[in-house]
Amino acid sequence: MNLGLALWRRVQYRWDPWVIVVVVAIAVFAHWVMTSASPERVNDQLVHQGLALAVLLGAALVPFRFWLAFSPILYLGGLTALVLVLLVGVSAKGATRWLDLGVVRVQPSEVMKLAVPLFLAAYFHWRMAALRWWDFLVALLFVVVPTLLIVKQPDLGTAIMVGLAGAAVLFFAGLSWRLLLPAVVAVAVAVTLLLVHGNEWCAPEVKWPALHDYQKGRVCTLLDPERDPLGKGFHTIQAAIAIGSGGVWGKGLGQGTQSQLAFIPERHTDFILAVIAEELGMVGVAGLWLAYLLLLLRLLVLAMRSGLWAGQLFGGATVAALFCYVWVNGAMALGIAPVVGVPLPLVSYGGTALVSLCLMIGVALSAAAEPLPGGGR
């Protein structure tokens, strides 16, 4: 009896009702949209959603100090798996991203979405009493190595998300703006030069260093989708048509011409926002973005509640990662960012990305429940 009461109190304290309600609401909305976007995948996605919710709730019950202690094993294990992917990984569609374990295939890069920010939060927690400027260089190395290994697969979308989650921890840990400014200036200069010299740099005979031809094609398509309207530009053009034709109220679920006639490629994953815009209109998109805003704000409040600096760092990184997911996917659909394969969080079809994101949210809830040293709040 006492054990059951203690467990119930633990559940009440760690399962934040606002987060769980919003996550479930988005999942129900996603299930509803999937009945139109890809009816044959509805049952599979329902299983993925159930598993992801169970992972979120289970992760929240685990003490955050355990997650911190486990983070080096998770990080080194994920890093080792990334190296094995390059050596003996399974290839599909021109990319080598999976390890075949016989029973199941795993994608180690998804593990690093959690492992990198969690390990960095633990590192700064352990170094807090004697933190020096070079600790940020060491932490940056912890981010750069797995990010480059993921780029090598190639998987630019996941690499961006891992890098941004790690960068968020560095920023919240107190990385000086003086160190960030050169990177911001370099990006601004590169974008300006690309806009000015885009036509000549996008010529077929021009090779871009450190990028595959298909990655170069995505950037060039962003600059001018009409360059190859039936090839690389097809995704962007059809998504724009779908979003524009939906108007304010949409055509009705299951009534979208671009969606139902399969003019929108990957309409159940990368471009599901275009389906929502066409069939539910800007009202449907705005409702979804409002749910994301509520989730982000609540997670931000919970991050500040944590009694451990590491919990605050990881909670902040979770908010930053979720925001970047939403922004990048929306920018892809609107044609203002290259198509890099970033799913719409909690909505796009797929089990691995959904479970990894819910695991991250669950660990953030665990961090929020961590008391101050000495037992206070």
C-alpha positions in Angstrom: 0.0 0.0 0.0 2.8 2.4 1.0 4.8 1.4 -2.1 1.9 2.1 -4.4 1.3 5.5 -2.8 5.0 6.4 -3.1 4.9 5.3 -6.8 1.8 7.4 -7.4 3.4 10.5 -5.9 6.5 9.9 -8.0 4.4 9.7 -11.1 2.5 12.9 -10.2 5.7 14.8 -9.6 7.6 13.6 -12.8 4.8 13.3 -15.3 4.1 16.9 -16.1 0.4 17.0 -17.2 0.8 20.0 -19.5 3.6 18.3 -21.5 1.8 15.0 -21.7 -1.5 16.5 -22.7 0.1 18.6 -25.5 2.2 15.6 -26.8 -0.9 13.4 -26.8 -2.9 16.1 -28.6 -0.3 16.5 -31.3 -0.1 12.7 -31.6 -3.9 12.5 -32.1 -3.8 15.2 -34.7 -0.9 13.4 -36.5 -2.9 10.2 -36.5 -5.9 12.1 -38.0 -3.7 13.7 -40.7 -2.0 10.3 -41.5 -5.4 8.8 -42.4 -5.3 11.1 -45.4 -1.6 11.4 -46.1 -0.8 7.7 -46.0 -3.7 5.5 -44.9 -1.7 2.3 -45.3 0.8 3.5 -42.6 -1.8 4.5 -40.0 -1.6 1.3 -37.9 2.2 1.2 -38.0 2.3 4.8 -36.9 -0.1 4.1 -34.0 2.3 1.4 -32.8 5.2 3.9 -33.1 3.2 6.5 -31.1 2.3 4.1 -28.4 6.0 3.0 -28.0 7.2 6.6 -28.1 4.7 7.7 -25.3 5.8 4.7 -23.2 9.4 5.7 -23.6 8.7 9.3 -22.7 6.8 8.3 -19.5 9.4 5.7 -18.6 12.4 8.0 -19.1 10.7 10.7 -16.9 10.6 8.2 -14.0 14.3 7.5 -14.1 16.3 9.9 -11.8 18.2 12.5 -13.8 21.4 11.7 -11.9 21.3 8.2 -13.4 21.0 9.7 -16.9 24.1 11.9 -16.1 26.1 8.9 -14.9 25.0 6.9 -17.9 25.8 9.6 -20.4 29.5 8.7 -21.1 28.5 5.1 -21.9 25.7 6.3 -24.2 28.0 8.8 -25.9 30.9 6.5 -26.4 28.6 3.6 -27.5 26.9 5.9 -30.0 30.3 7.1 -31.3 31.5 3.6 -31.7 28.4 2.6 -33.5 28.8 5.6 -35.9 32.3 4.4 -36.8 30.9 0.8 -37.3 28.3 2.3 -39.7 31.0 3.7 -41.9 32.9 0.3 -41.8 30.1 -2.3 -42.0 26.9 -0.3 -42.2 23.9 -1.2 -44.4 23.4 1.1 -47.4 20.1 2.2 -48.9 19.2 5.0 -51.3 22.8 6.1 -51.6 23.4 6.5 -47.8 25.0 4.2 -45.2 23.2 4.9 -42.0 22.2 1.6 -40.4 23.7 -1.3 -38.5 22.2 -4.7 -39.1 21.9 -6.5 -35.8 20.2 -9.5 -37.3 16.9 -9.1 -35.6 16.6 -5.4 -36.3 18.3 -2.5 -38.0 19.3 0.5 -35.9 20.3 4.0 -36.8 23.0 5.1 -34.4 22.8 8.8 -35.5 19.4 9.0 -33.8 21.0 8.0 -30.5 23.4 10.9 -30.7 20.5 13.4 -30.7 20.1 12.5 -27.0 23.7 11.4 -26.2 25.5 14.6 -27.3 23.5 17.2 -25.3 23.2 14.9 -22.3 26.9 14.2 -22.2 27.8 17.8 -22.7 25.4 18.8 -19.8 27.1 16.1 -17.7 30.6 17.4 -18.6 29.8 21.0 -17.6 28.2 19.7 -14.4 31.3 17.8 -13.5 33.6 20.8 -14.5 31.3 23.5 -12.9 33.6 24.2 -9.9 36.7 24.7 -12.1 35.3 25.7 -15.5 37.9 27.2 -17.8 37.7 28.6 -21.4 39.3 25.5 -22.8 36.4 23.4 -21.5 34.3 25.0 -24.2 36.9 23.8 -26.8 36.8 20.3 -25.4 33.0 20.3 -25.4 33.0 21.6 -29.0 35.1 18.6 -30.0 32.5 16.4 -28.4 30.0 17.9 -30.8 32.1 18.1 -33.9 33.3 14.5 -34.0 29.9 12.8 -34.1 28.5 15.5 -36.4 31.2 14.9 -39.0 30.7 11.1 -38.8 27.0 11.6 -39.4 27.7 14.0 -42.4 30.0 11.3 -43.8 27.1 8.8 -44.0 25.7 11.1 -45.5 22.8 12.4 -43.4 22.9 16.2 -43.4 19.5 16.6 -41.6 20.4 14.5 -38.6 23.9 16.0 -38.5 22.3 19.5 -38.3 20.1 18.5 -35.4 22.9 16.8 -33.5 25.1 19.9 -34.0 22.4 22.3 -33.0 21.5 20.4 -29.8 25.2 20.4 -28.8 25.6 24.1 -29.7 22.6 24.9 -27.6 24.3 23.4 -24.5 27.5 25.3 -25.2 25.4 28.5 -25.5 23.5 28.0 -22.3 26.7 27.1 -20.5 28.0 30.6 -21.1 29.9 30.4 -24.4 31.0 34.0 -25.2 29.4 35.9 -28.0 32.9 36.9 -29.1 33.5 33.2 -30.0 30.1 32.9 -31.7 30.4 36.1 -33.8 33.1 34.8 -36.3 30.9 31.8 -37.1 27.8 34.0 -37.6 29.8 36.4 -39.8 31.3 33.4 -41.8 27.8 32.1 -42.5 26.5 35.5 -43.5 29.4 36.0 -45.9 28.9 32.5 -47.4 25.2 33.1 -47.9 25.8 36.5 -49.5 28.4 35.1 -51.9 26.1 32.3 -52.8 23.3 34.7 -53.6 25.6 36.8 -55.8 27.4 34.0 -57.6 24.7 31.3 -57.4 24.3 30.9 -61.2 28.0 30.3 -61.9 28.6 28.2 -58.8 25.6 26.0 -59.5 26.9 25.0 -62.9 27.1 21.1 -63.3 30.9 21.1 -63.7 31.5 23.1 -60.5 32.3 20.9 -57.5 31.6 22.1 -53.9 34.2 21.0 -51.3 33.0 18.8 -48.4 29.5 18.4 -50.0 28.1 15.6 -52.1 26.6 16.5 -55.5 23.0 15.9 -54.3 23.6 18.2 -51.3 24.9 20.9 -53.7 21.8 20.3 -55.8 19.5 20.9 -52.8 21.1 24.3 -52.2 21.0 25.3 -55.8 17.3 24.2 -56.0 16.6 26.4 -53.1 18.0 29.4 -55.0 16.0 28.5 -58.1 13.5 25.6 -58.0 12.6 26.2 -61.7 16.2 25.2 -62.6 15.0 21.6 -62.6 11.2 21.6 -62.2 10.7 17.9 -62.9 13.8 16.8 -60.9 15.4 18.4 -57.9 13.0 21.3 -57.8 9.8 19.1 -58.0 9.5 18.7 -54.2 9.7 22.5 -53.5 7.4 23.5 -56.4 4.6 21.0 -55.5 4.8 21.8 -51.8 4.4 25.5 -52.6 1.4 24.8 -54.9 -0.2 22.7 -52.1 0.3 25.3 -49.4 -1.0 28.1 -51.6 -4.1 26.2 -52.8 -5.2 25.4 -49.2 -5.9 29.0 -48.4 -7.2 29.8 -44.9 -9.6 26.9 -44.3 -8.2 24.2 -46.6 -10.0 21.9 -49.0 -11.0 19.3 -46.3 -9.2 16.2 -45.0 -8.7 13.8 -47.9 -9.8 16.4 -50.5 -6.4 17.9 -51.4 -5.5 17.4 -55.1 -1.7 17.7 -54.6 -1.9 15.3 -51.7 -4.3 12.7 -52.9 -2.8 12.5 -56.4 0.6 12.0 -55.0 2.1 15.2 -56.5 3.8 15.9 -53.1 6.7 13.5 -52.7 7.3 12.1 -49.1 4.0 13.6 -48.1 3.9 11.3 -45.0 7.3 12.4 -43.7 9.3 15.5 -44.8 6.4 17.3 -46.5 3.5 16.4 -44.3 3.1 20.1 -43.4 2.2 20.7 -47.1 -0.6 18.1 -46.7 -1.8 19.9 -43.6 -1.8 23.3 -45.3 -3.6 22.1 -48.4 -6.3 20.1 -46.6 -6.7 22.0 -43.3 -5.5 25.4 -44.4 -3.6 27.9 -42.5 -6.0 27.4 -39.6 -4.8 23.8 -39.3 -1.1 24.9 -39.5 -1.6 27.7 -37.0 -3.3 25.3 -34.6 -0.4 22.9 -34.8 2.1 25.7 -34.3 0.2 26.9 -31.3 0.5 23.4 -29.8 4.2 23.4 -30.5 4.5 26.9 -28.8 2.7 25.7 -25.7 5.0 22.6 -25.5 8.1 24.8 -26.0 7.1 27.3 -23.3 6.2 24.6 -20.8 9.5 22.7 -21.4 11.4 26.0 -21.0 9.6 26.6 -17.6 10.5 23.1 -16.6 14.1 23.5 -17.6 14.5 26.5 -15.3 12.9 24.5 -12.5 15.6 21.9 -12.4 17.7 21.9 -9.2 20.8 20.9 -11.2 22.7 23.1 -13.7 23.0 20.1 -15.9 19.3 19.7 -15.9 18.8 23.3 -16.9 21.4 22.9 -19.7 19.8 19.7 -21.0 16.2 21.1 -20.7 17.3 24.2 -22.7 18.9 22.0 -25.4 15.7 20.0 -25.6 13.7 23.2 -26.2 16.2 24.4 -28.8 16.2 21.0 -30.6 12.4 20.9 -30.8 12.3 24.5 -32.0 14.8 23.7 -34.7 12.9 20.6 -35.8 9.7 22.7 -36.3 11.5 25.6 -38.0 13.6 23.6 -40.4 10.8 21.3 -41.5 8.5 24.3 -42.0 11.2 26.2 -43.9 11.7 23.1 -46.1 8.0 23.0 -47.0 7.9 26.8 -47.6 11.0 26.6 -49.8 13.1 28.9 -47.7 15.6 26.2 -46.6 17.2 23.2 -48.5 15.5 19.8 -48.2 17.6 18.1 -45.6 15.3 15.3 -44.4 14.2 16.8 -41.1 10.8 15.4 -40.0 8.0 17.4 -38.4 8.3 16.5 -34.8 5.6 14.1 -33.3 3.7 14.3 -36.7 5.8 12.8 -39.5 5.7 9.1 -40.1 8.6 7.1 -38.6 9.4 5.2 -35.4 13.1 6.0 -34.8 12.9 9.8 -34.9 9.6 9.8 -32.9 11.0 7.6 -30.2 14.3 9.5 -29.9 12.5 12.8 -29.6 10.1 11.5 -26.9 13.1 10.0 -25.1 14.7 13.4 -25.1 11.5 15.0 -23.7 11.2 12.3 -21.1 14.7 12.9 -19.9 13.9 16.7 -19.8 11.0 15.9 -17.5 13.3 13.9 -15.3 15.7 16.8 -15.2 12.9 19.2 -14.2 12.0 16.9 -11.2 15.6 17.0 -9.9 15.6 18.7 -6.5 18.2 21.3 -5.3 21.3 19.9 -3.6 20.2 19.3 0.0 16.6 18.4 -0.9 15.2 21.9 -1.4 13.5 23.3 -4.4 
